[in-house]
Amino acid sequence: MTGVILAPILAPVLAALIALVGGWRRVTAVLTMLSAVVILVSAVTLAVLTGARQHLALGGVLRTDALSLTMLIVIGVVGTLATWASIGYIDAELAHGHTDHRDARRYGTLVPAFLAAMAVAVSANNIGVIWVAIEATTVITAFLVGHRRTATALEATWKYVVICSVGIAVAFLGTVLLYFAALHSGADASSALNLDVLAALGAHLNPAVTRLAGGLLLIGYGAKVGLVPFHGWLADAHSQAPAPVSALMSGVLLSVAFSVLIRLRPIVDAAVGPGFLRAGLLTVGLATVLIAALLLTVATDLKRMLAYSSMENMGLIAVAAAAGTKLAIAALLLHVLAHGVGKTVLFLAGGQLQAAHDSSAIDDIRAVLARSRLIGLAFAVGLVALLGLPPFAMFASEVSIARSLADARLSWVLGVALLLMVVAFAALVGKAQRILLGAPDPGAPPIAVPATVSAALVTGILVSLALGVTAGPLTGLFTTAAGQFGVG
């Protein structure tokens, strides 16, 4: 059992070391993809072996439960698609002189290290270790955002580092305060940051200290999620990062950071009551959906448009978490997985459009459906999934979130959120129509699609369709997580 729990961390670490020594080669790139597959297979195996019940390993350092297994599955699925596409993406970048072998080696080393850091963040039983893992993702992805070393990429990198570092410093203060509260409630110094210890002591924590800690943790980890007011980095970083990295950041990193808030909320609620974090999540969630919807209406860049869409979805997830019911948590987790797959398909397709046009400006990209069936279809399917239309899973998750808000007597929140989502919907449809439809210009460049990118896109489309038909065995995982972290 311990070996299976360690595999999602050790496999990408090993892949990173091999890439560091061996450089960018087809074999090292394939090993990175296989490390993502190991994360996915290990999560599924643990779910079968433990039935999603809580299990501690290595003296309580690591834990598996329904939430951590769900997040490992999201990391595994999105990681597999992104690293699979990375093989052809980096090969094409090398062939066209957009990068060199030194940068390719760095990319090949940092991507599996990124996967390992996220796996630690969702598997650790200690909020101090979780904080270190989330901070590690900032350091690692900073180099990936600036991969091309252009002036714009470097500017986006520094903006990302500064804003997220401020946020993670705020989260550190919250962590210290929670540790202080645990110590004064009788916890041993060596275990006062353990999640199981904090959960047991929740009702005995000092309410004033815990309230301050909860607010700081919401602000700090919310910055990493891209929630208002620390959302400014998200569009810049996503637009400048290589397409597979943008897929990883948007499709899974934001959700990994939010999973920390889901895990910490019951501890804070036990000390100060459910109203405090509910009000905070509603405020930042609705504000984020509002800002994202407005930004979508004026977006002129394809990748920034997708980043604003990620903001909107993270805001919706925050609103669902505020409801906090079992139905809301289950719907939230389904939304996280469906959004991760759909957004990965969109970013990978968008990356090929950017490469073909040497631009991601929407005005430069036209008639994609007529010029490339695969890219046009992938972009269209990803967009339909993202818009929450049937038969895709985000339709079911958004309907369930709406029902949970009504059940939680938050109908006014539901009304505001629906209005803002209509604005975002209209903006996305209008811009996608300009990108996909129309007659191709005679001078339009061909849209080349490497074989590995094609395979990742087709697989992503099939996974999105499968999730829309049925969540299958994942339903039990979501239900168990809802029982652990939801109320009512």
C-alpha positions, 0 to 999 in steps of 0.5 A: 500500500505504501508503495502505491501511495508513494508512486505518484510522487516518485515516478515524476521525480525519477522522470525529472532526474532522467531528463536532467541527465539525459536532456530532451530526447524522445525516450525521456519525454515518453518517460515523463508521459509514463510518470503521469500515467503512473499517477493516474493508475496509482490513484485508481488502484488506491481507490479500489484498494481503500474504497476511498476511505482515509488511509495514512502512510509513512507515519502519518506524513501522507494520506489518501482519501476521496479528495486526494484520490480525485485530485490525483486522477485529475493530475493524472488525466491532464498530466498524461494529455499535456505531456503526451502533446509536449513530445510533438510540441517541443520537437516542433519548437526545436525544428523551427528554432523557437527554442534550443536544446538547453531550454528543452532540457529545462522543460523536460526536467521541470514538467515532471517536477511540476507533476510531483509537486502537485502530487505532494500538495494533494497527498500530504497530511501536513499543512506545512508540507502542503504549503511548501509543495504549493510554493514549489509549483510557483518556482517551477512554473515560473521558469516554464512560463518564461520558456521562450525568454521573450520580453513579454514572457519574462514580464509575465513570469515576474508578474506571476512570481510577485503576485503568487509569492505575496499570496503564498506568504499570506497563506504562510501567515495563516498556517503559522496562526493555525499552528499557534492555535493548535499548540494552545489547544493541546496539540504536540509541537511535532504534529500540530500541523497534521490535518488529522490532528487539526480536524480532531481539535477543530472545535477547541481552537481559539475562534479569534485566532482561527478566524484570522488564520482562515481569512489569510488562508483564503486570500493566500491560496485564493491568489494561487487559484486566480481568485479576486483580488490576486487574479492579475497574474493568471491571464499573462502567465497562461498566455505566455506559457507553452500550450501544454504548460498552460493546460497543466496550469489551467486544467489542474494547478488552479484546482489543486490550490483550491483543494487545499481550501476544501480540506481546511474549511471543516477545521475553520468551520468547527472553530468559528462556525460555517458563516465566516468562510461561506461569506468569504468564498461567496464574495471572492467567488462572485467577484471573480465570475464578474471580473472574468465575464467582463474581461471575456467580452473585451478579450482579443487574444485566444489564450487570454480568453481561455485564461479568463474562462478558467477564472470564471470556472474557479469563481463558480467552484468557489461559489459551490464550495460556499454552499458546502452541501454534499451535493455541492462538493460532489458537483464541484469535483465533477466540475473540476475534472470535466473542466480540466479535460476540456480546458486541456483540449482547448489549450492544446488546440490553441497552441497549434493555432498560435504556432501556425499563425505565430500569433494568438490574436483572435483577429489573426485566426480565422476559418479554422474548421475549414482549414484543419478538421482535427484542430477545428473539431477539437476546439469546437468540442472543447468549447461546447464542453466548457460552455456546459452544454449537453452531453458534456459533464459540465452541464450536469455539474453546473445544474447540480451546483445550481440545485445545491445553491437553491437548497442552501437558500442562496437563490440570490447568489444563483441568480447573480451567477447565472446572469454573469455566466450568460454574459460569459457564454455570449462572449465565448460563443461570439469569439469562437464563431469568429475563430472557427467559421468562415471561408479561409483566406487564400494566404492563410498558413497551414495548420500543422499538427504533430502526431502526439498532439493529435493523439492527445487531442483525440484522447481528450475529446473521447474522455470528455464525451465519456465523462458526459455520458457517465461518471461511472466509478468516479461517482462513488469517489465524489460521493465519498468526498462529499460525505467527508467535506460536505454538510446536510 
